[in-house]
């Protein structure tokens, strides 16, 4: 469907916030490490690169779901009745909501979750319509190509 997309940066994997999130998730005292150690009967032994890839995939899931369920307030995305634990459920990573909050990509409020600057920095509002008709875009492309 036309509205079922989300903008992802190609350099997100190397974003310092993703690196910090991966480090926090890999910590032996993290909720993810405790979950793996308690439920899988083995210690968590994955590389930081694998954890960074998991973070990027989880961010795609979280941002995609909350974008469709939330409401735009200025440049923020607000999701009523959502908690950090719900972010864990959406991402399928225990503690993911906490690490998103730690790096500033999520804020727990009394009303729910806020993703600060979501629309100015990361995404487009699904309610926004294409403002430039296709013919005008094509003409602009041709002008740029000629010069």
C-alpha positions as CSV (number, residue, x, y, z in Angstrom):
1,X,0.0,0.0,0.0
2,X,1.2,3.5,-0.7
3,X,1.1,4.7,2.9
4,X,2.9,1.7,4.3
5,X,6.5,2.9,4.1
6,X,8.9,4.5,6.4
7,X,12.0,6.5,5.6
8,X,15.2,4.8,6.8
9,X,18.7,6.5,6.6
10,X,21.3,4.3,5.0
11,X,23.8,5.4,7.7
12,X,21.5,4.5,10.6
13,X,23.7,1.5,11.4
14,X,26.6,3.8,12.2
15,X,24.5,6.4,14.1
16,X,26.1,7.1,17.5
17,X,22.8,6.5,19.2
18,X,22.5,3.0,17.7
19,X,26.0,2.3,18.8
20,X,25.1,3.3,22.4
21,X,21.9,1.3,22.2
22,X,23.8,-1.8,21.2
23,X,26.3,-1.3,24.0
24,X,23.5,-1.0,26.5
25,X,21.7,-4.0,25.3
26,X,24.9,-6.1,25.4
27,X,25.7,-5.2,29.0
28,X,25.6,-8.2,31.2
29,X,23.1,-6.5,33.5
30,X,20.7,-5.5,30.7
31,X,17.2,-6.8,30.5
32,X,18.1,-8.5,27.2
33,X,21.1,-10.3,28.7
34,X,19.1,-11.4,31.7
35,X,16.3,-12.7,29.5
36,X,18.7,-14.7,27.3
37,X,20.6,-16.1,30.2
38,X,17.5,-17.0,32.1
39,X,15.4,-18.5,29.3
40,X,17.9,-19.9,26.8
41,X,20.1,-21.7,29.3
42,X,23.2,-20.1,27.8
43,X,25.1,-16.9,28.1
44,X,24.4,-14.2,25.6
45,X,27.4,-14.2,23.2
46,X,26.8,-12.0,20.1
47,X,28.9,-9.4,18.6
48,X,28.3,-5.7,18.9
49,X,27.7,-5.6,15.1
50,X,24.9,-8.1,15.4
51,X,23.3,-6.1,18.1
52,X,23.6,-2.9,16.1
53,X,21.8,-4.7,13.2
54,X,19.1,-5.9,15.5
55,X,18.7,-2.3,16.8
56,X,18.2,-1.0,13.3
57,X,15.6,-3.7,12.5
58,X,13.8,-3.0,15.8
59,X,13.8,0.7,15.1
60,X,12.2,0.1,11.8
61,X,9.5,-1.9,13.5
62,X,8.9,0.5,16.3
63,X,8.9,3.7,14.2
64,X,6.7,2.0,11.6
65,X,4.0,0.8,14.0
66,X,4.0,3.9,16.2
67,X,3.9,6.2,13.1
68,X,0.6,4.6,12.1
69,X,-0.8,4.5,15.6
70,X,0.4,7.8,16.9
71,X,-0.6,11.4,16.5
72,X,1.5,14.3,15.3
73,X,2.0,17.1,17.8
74,X,4.3,19.6,16.2
75,X,7.4,17.7,15.2
76,X,6.8,15.0,17.8
77,X,5.0,11.7,17.5
78,X,2.7,11.0,20.5
79,X,1.2,7.6,21.2
80,X,-1.4,7.5,24.0
81,X,-1.4,4.5,26.4
82,X,1.9,3.2,25.0
83,X,4.6,2.4,27.5
84,X,8.3,1.4,27.2
85,X,7.2,-2.2,27.7
86,X,5.0,-1.9,24.6
87,X,8.1,-0.8,22.6
88,X,9.8,-3.9,23.9
89,X,6.8,-6.0,22.6
90,X,6.9,-4.3,19.2
91,X,10.6,-4.7,18.8
92,X,10.7,-8.2,20.3
93,X,13.8,-7.1,22.3
94,X,13.5,-6.9,26.1
95,X,14.7,-3.5,27.3
96,X,14.6,-1.8,23.9
97,X,12.2,0.9,25.1
98,X,14.5,1.7,27.9
99,X,17.5,2.1,25.6
100,X,15.5,4.2,23.2
101,X,14.6,6.5,26.1
102,X,18.2,6.5,27.2
103,X,19.4,7.9,23.8
104,X,16.5,10.4,23.5
105,X,14.5,8.6,20.8
106,X,11.6,8.0,23.2
107,X,10.1,9.7,26.2
108,X,7.7,8.1,28.7
109,X,5.0,10.6,29.6
110,X,1.9,10.4,31.8
111,X,-0.2,10.1,28.6
112,X,2.0,7.5,26.8
113,X,5.1,7.6,24.7
114,X,6.5,10.6,22.8
115,X,9.1,10.2,20.0
116,X,10.7,13.7,20.0
117,X,11.5,15.4,16.7
118,X,10.2,12.3,14.9
119,X,8.8,14.2,11.9
120,X,11.6,16.8,11.6
121,X,14.5,14.4,11.8
122,X,13.3,10.9,10.9
123,X,10.1,10.7,8.9
124,X,7.2,12.2,7.1
125,X,3.7,12.4,8.3
126,X,1.5,9.8,6.6
127,X,-1.3,12.4,6.3
128,X,0.9,14.7,4.2
129,X,0.1,14.5,0.5
130,X,2.5,14.8,-2.3
131,X,2.6,18.6,-2.8
132,X,4.2,18.6,-6.2
133,X,2.3,17.1,-9.2
134,X,4.2,14.5,-11.1
135,X,4.4,16.6,-14.3
136,X,6.0,19.5,-12.4
137,X,8.6,17.1,-10.8
138,X,9.4,15.6,-14.2
139,X,9.9,19.1,-15.8
140,X,12.2,20.1,-13.0
141,X,14.1,16.8,-13.4
142,X,14.5,17.5,-17.2
143,X,15.7,21.1,-16.5
144,X,18.3,19.8,-14.0
145,X,19.4,17.1,-16.4
146,X,20.0,19.6,-19.2
147,X,22.2,21.9,-17.1
